[in-house]
Amino acid sequence: PASFISEFLENSGTDHLVLDGGLGTELERHGADINDPLWSAKCLIQSPDLIRRVHLDYLDAGANIIASASYQATIQGFEAKGLSRAEAEALLRRSVEIAREARDIYYNRCTKGSLDNIENGNNAKRPIFVAASVGGYGAYLADGSEYSGNYGGGVTVETLKDFHRRRVQVLAESGA
């Protein structure tokens, strides 16, 4: 990971990176109702275009790294809402696809006036990394335990590994 970040910084032509901000807060600011156990992942179902819009806002503000809308998106959480495992995995993949689409739209939009961008020092082709956002087990529980790590009795390291394994695999395979 250290060499990846070093290479990313070198390709960026800078000594710093800018990570996007609070996705859920921005989704709410744009009118999304995320008062739900799925939190911002609810928008993957109801308003994926809004997620893309927020990603684009962050890219316009100079972000080099945009995180997928998957912090609260879990297979188990989607299943609790009545979706199948296949539908849940498709939504996880979609969270990465939306971020990648936003990056492509940003690149295409910026390069249309590329001479002006170059003259003004706005290099539209700065490297942009799509990261998978993976919330803790407590985020799925939606009871505040993500902040304490106190998940109650019976939750072992193996429980946590089993909980996250497929989710992380799907996100990684999606290109995050």
N, C-alpha and C positions, 0 to 999 in steps of 0.2 A: 504493500500500500504506500509506503513512503516513496518508493521510486515512481509510482503512478502519479502521486501528487506533485513530485518534483518535475516530472515530465509535463504534466498538465500546466504547471506554473510557467515552465520554460516556453511551451507552445502559446501560452496566453500573453507572453511578453510583459509580464508583471510579477511582482513579488507578493501579490495577495489575490484572494478569490472572494467573490461575493455570493453568498448563499441566499436563496429566496427567503421570505419571511413567513409569517403565520398564515397559512393557506385558509384555515377555517375562518379566521377573522376577516380576511379579504372576501371570502365567499359570502359571509354575512353582510359585509359592507355593500356588496352588490345585490343584496336581496334574498340570498339563500336562507332557508330555515333549516339549520343543522341541529336543532334540538331533538336529538335522536341518538340511540345507542351507537349507530354507525357514524355519527358526527359528520365530518366532511365527506366521508365515503358515501353518504346518502346521495351526494351530487353525482357520483358515478352512474347512479340509476336515473336520477331525475333531471340533472342539468349538466351533462358533460361539457357542453359548450361554454358554460360559465367557468369551469375549471380551466379550460384552455385560455379563456380571456384573462384569468388571474395569472396564469403562467406567463402570458405575453406581457402583462403589466410589469411583472418582475424582470423579464428580459429587457423591456424598455428602460427600466430603472438601473440596468447594468449588471444584473445577476449573471454569474458564470455557471452556477449550479442551481438547477430546479429539481425539487423533490416531487416524486409521484404522489398522487392523492390516495395514498395507501396506508397512512399512519393508523387509521382506525379500521381499515379494510382487512377483515380476516375471513377465512373460509367459514369458520364457526359462526361469526357474526352475520354473514350473509345467509347461512343456513337457518339461523334463528329467525330471520325475516321471511323464510319460506322459499328461498332460492335453492337450487340444486348445487351440488359440489361443482359440476361443470360450469354452471352459471357464475358461481363465486370465483372460480379460477379465471374465467373469461373477464370478469370485472377487474381482477388484479392485473391481468395483462393489459386491459384497457387503460388502467391508471398510468402505466408507463407509456403506452401508445399516445395518449393525450399529451403528455409532456414532450414526447419526441415530435409530435405534430406541431406543437407550439414552437419548438426550436426551429423546425423547418419553415414554418410560416414567418418567423422572425427573420431568418436568414434571407428568405425570398423577398420579403418586404424591404429589408435594408439594402439589398443589392440592386434593387430597381433604380435607385439614385446613387449608384456606387461611386461615380466620380465625385459627387458632392460629399459623400461619406468619407472618401479618402482625403479630399482637400480639408475637411474639418476634423480629421483625425478620428473619426468614428468607424473603426474597423468592424464591419458587420460580421465578419467571419471569425470573430474571437471564439475560441473554443468554449462550448457550452456542454456541460456534463449533466446527464439525467441520472439522479440518484433515487434509489428506492427508499421510501420512508416506511420504517417498520416500528410501529408502536409496541410498547410492552404488553405483556399478558393483562396487566391491570387496565390498559386502554380498552381491551375487549370487554372486560368486566364492567366498565363504565361506572365504577363506584368510587373513583378517586384513589384506588390502591396502586395505580401506576406511579404515584408520587411517593408512596411509602415502601412499596415492594412487599407489603404484607397481604398475601393473597389467600390467607386462611389455611386451615389444616389440609393436608393431603396433596398439596402442590409440591412436587419434587422437581429437581433439575431435569429429570427425564420427562416429566409432564410438560415442562416448558419447551424442551427440545422438540417433543412431538407436536406441540401446539404450533410452533413456528416453522418447522422443517419444510412442509410443502409450500407454505406461503412464500418463504424466502426463495425456494427453488423456482416457483412460478415467476416471481419478480426478476430474479437473475436471468432466467431464460428469456425474458421479455426484452432484455437489452439495457436494463438499468445497471 
